[in-house]
Amino acid sequence: VRSSAASDVYKRRDDAGALLSPVTGSLAAWAAEDGATVAAGQTVAVLEAMKTETPVTAPAAGILRREALAPGAGVARGQRLARIES
C-alpha cells in the first residue's frame, strides 16, 4: 500500500535544506544516490510505517546529501534523513 498524500517535510529554521522524516517507521529505500542532482518534487526516499509507504520528496532542486542510513533502519518523526544543497 502506498500513501497517496505527498510527504509533509517538517523544517527546522536552523537547518535549511533538511529533509526530515514525516513519520516514525523505517527507511524502505533510497530513491536517489548520495550526491545526485535532484529536481524539486523528486522522490528521494521511501519510508514505511504500519505497512504504508510514504515517499519523501525534495522541496527544491539541488544536490542530495544523505545521512548514513541503510534501508531497514528505524527513523523517528522529525529525524533528518538528508539535506538538499543548492
C-alpha positions as protocol buffer text, in pm:
chain_id: "A"
residue {
  index: 1
  type: VAL
  ca { x: 0 y: 0 z: 0 }
}
residue {
  index: 2
  type: ARG
  ca { x: 139 y: 339 z: -94 }
}
residue {
  index: 3
  type: SER
  ca { x: 25 y: 664 z: 64 }
}
residue {
  index: 4
  type: SER
  ca { x: -130 y: 893 z: -196 }
}
residue {
  index: 5
  type: ALA
  ca { x: -63 y: 1209 z: 5 }
}
residue {
  index: 6
  type: ALA
  ca { x: 259 y: 1391 z: -69 }
}
residue {
  index: 7
  type: SER
  ca { x: 505 y: 1366 z: 216 }
}
residue {
  index: 8
  type: ASP
  ca { x: 498 y: 1658 z: 452 }
}
residue {
  index: 9
  type: VAL
  ca { x: 857 y: 1757 z: 525 }
}
residue {
  index: 10
  type: TYR
  ca { x: 892 y: 1932 z: 858 }
}
residue {
  index: 11
  type: LYS
  ca { x: 1157 y: 2202 z: 851 }
}
residue {
  index: 12
  type: ARG
  ca { x: 1366 y: 2349 z: 1128 }
}
residue {
  index: 13
  type: ARG
  ca { x: 1473 y: 2710 z: 1096 }
}
residue {
  index: 14
  type: ASP
  ca { x: 1831 y: 2622 z: 1193 }
}
residue {
  index: 15
  type: ASP
  ca { x: 1870 y: 2357 z: 922 }
}
residue {
  index: 16
  type: ALA
  ca { x: 1776 y: 2500 z: 583 }
}
residue {
  index: 17
  type: GLY
  ca { x: 1756 y: 2234 z: 314 }
}
residue {
  index: 18
  type: ALA
  ca { x: 1700 y: 1949 z: 559 }
}
residue {
  index: 19
  type: LEU
  ca { x: 1467 y: 1663 z: 467 }
}
residue {
  index: 20
  type: LEU
  ca { x: 1308 y: 1537 z: 785 }
}
residue {
  index: 21
  type: SER
  ca { x: 1108 y: 1221 z: 835 }
}
residue {
  index: 22
  type: PRO
  ca { x: 735 y: 1293 z: 837 }
}
residue {
  index: 23
  type: VAL
  ca { x: 660 y: 964 z: 1020 }
}
residue {
  index: 24
  type: THR
  ca { x: 810 y: 720 z: 1268 }
}
residue {
  index: 25
  type: GLY
  ca { x: 891 y: 399 z: 1085 }
}
residue {
  index: 26
  type: SER
  ca { x: 1175 y: 257 z: 880 }
}
residue {
  index: 27
  type: LEU
  ca { x: 1366 y: 356 z: 569 }
}
residue {
  index: 28
  type: ALA
  ca { x: 1230 y: 125 z: 299 }
}
residue {
  index: 29
  type: ALA
  ca { x: 1462 y: 251 z: 24 }
}
residue {
  index: 30
  type: TRP
  ca { x: 1664 y: 540 z: -109 }
}
residue {
  index: 31
  type: ALA
  ca { x: 1530 y: 654 z: -446 }
}
residue {
  index: 32
  type: ALA
  ca { x: 1831 y: 871 z: -531 }
}
residue {
  index: 33
  type: GLU
  ca { x: 2205 y: 824 z: -479 }
}
residue {
  index: 34
  type: ASP
  ca { x: 2407 y: 1040 z: -242 }
}
residue {
  index: 35
  type: GLY
  ca { x: 2549 y: 1333 z: -440 }
}
residue {
  index: 36
  type: ALA
  ca { x: 2283 y: 1306 z: -711 }
}
residue {
  index: 37
  type: THR
  ca { x: 2130 y: 1617 z: -862 }
}
residue {
  index: 38
  type: VAL
  ca { x: 1759 y: 1608 z: -780 }
}
residue {
  index: 39
  type: ALA
  ca { x: 1464 y: 1809 z: -906 }
}
residue {
  index: 40
  type: ALA
  ca { x: 1202 y: 1976 z: -688 }
}
residue {
  index: 41
  type: GLY
  ca { x: 930 y: 1721 z: -617 }
}
residue {
  index: 42
  type: GLN
  ca { x: 1150 y: 1420 z: -699 }
}
residue {
  index: 43
  type: THR
  ca { x: 1118 y: 1126 z: -461 }
}
residue {
  index: 44
  type: VAL
  ca { x: 1449 y: 1075 z: -280 }
}
residue {
  index: 45
  type: ALA
  ca { x: 1347 y: 818 z: -16 }
}
residue {
  index: 46
  type: VAL
  ca { x: 1060 y: 591 z: 75 }
}
residue {
  index: 47
  type: LEU
  ca { x: 963 y: 529 z: 436 }
}
residue {
  index: 48
  type: GLU
  ca { x: 744 y: 250 z: 569 }
}
residue {
  index: 49
  type: ALA
  ca { x: 518 y: 274 z: 872 }
}
residue {
  index: 50
  type: MET
  ca { x: 247 y: 20 z: 953 }
}
residue {
  index: 51
  type: LYS
  ca { x: 277 y: -136 z: 604 }
}
residue {
  index: 52
  type: THR
  ca { x: 216 y: 200 z: 437 }
}
residue {
  index: 53
  type: GLU
  ca { x: 484 y: 355 z: 218 }
}
residue {
  index: 54
  type: THR
  ca { x: 542 y: 729 z: 236 }
}
residue {
  index: 55
  type: PRO
  ca { x: 756 y: 899 z: -28 }
}
residue {
  index: 56
  type: VAL
  ca { x: 988 y: 1178 z: 83 }
}
residue {
  index: 57
  type: THR
  ca { x: 1036 y: 1437 z: -191 }
}
residue {
  index: 58
  type: ALA
  ca { x: 1289 y: 1711 z: -250 }
}
residue {
  index: 59
  type: PRO
  ca { x: 1137 y: 2053 z: -176 }
}
residue {
  index: 60
  type: ALA
  ca { x: 1379 y: 2221 z: -417 }
}
residue {
  index: 61
  type: ALA
  ca { x: 1632 y: 2132 z: -684 }
}
residue {
  index: 62
  type: GLY
  ca { x: 1989 y: 2069 z: -571 }
}
residue {
  index: 63
  type: ILE
  ca { x: 2245 y: 1811 z: -464 }
}
residue {
  index: 64
  type: LEU
  ca { x: 2125 y: 1533 z: -232 }
}
residue {
  index: 65
  type: ARG
  ca { x: 2342 y: 1470 z: 74 }
}
residue {
  index: 66
  type: ARG
  ca { x: 2207 y: 1160 z: 251 }
}
residue {
  index: 67
  type: GLU
  ca { x: 2253 y: 1074 z: 617 }
}
residue {
  index: 68
  type: ALA
  ca { x: 2426 y: 741 z: 690 }
}
residue {
  index: 69
  type: LEU
  ca { x: 2105 y: 537 z: 699 }
}
residue {
  index: 70
  type: ALA
  ca { x: 2073 y: 196 z: 538 }
}
residue {
  index: 71
  type: PRO
  ca { x: 1744 y: 54 z: 416 }
}
residue {
  index: 72
  type: GLY
  ca { x: 1567 y: -109 z: 710 }
}
residue {
  index: 73
  type: ALA
  ca { x: 1697 y: 148 z: 959 }
}
residue {
  index: 74
  type: GLY
  ca { x: 1444 y: 285 z: 1205 }
}
residue {
  index: 75
  type: VAL
  ca { x: 1366 y: 656 z: 1184 }
}
residue {
  index: 76
  type: ALA
  ca { x: 1179 y: 889 z: 1416 }
}
residue {
  index: 77
  type: ARG
  ca { x: 937 y: 1159 z: 1307 }
}
residue {
  index: 78
  type: GLY
  ca { x: 1140 y: 1476 z: 1257 }
}
residue {
  index: 79
  type: GLN
  ca { x: 1471 y: 1290 z: 1216 }
}
residue {
  index: 80
  type: ARG
  ca { x: 1699 y: 1429 z: 946 }
}
residue {
  index: 81
  type: LEU
  ca { x: 1722 y: 1192 z: 651 }
}
residue {
  index: 82
  type: ALA
  ca { x: 1916 y: 1412 z: 411 }
}
residue {
  index: 83
  type: ARG
  ca { x: 1970 y: 1769 z: 301 }
}
residue {
  index: 84
  type: ILE
  ca { x: 1946 y: 1944 z: -32 }
}
residue {
  index: 85
  type: GLU
  ca { x: 2235 y: 2174 z: -117 }
}
residue {
  index: 86
  type: SER
  ca { x: 2177 y: 2442 z: -377 }
}
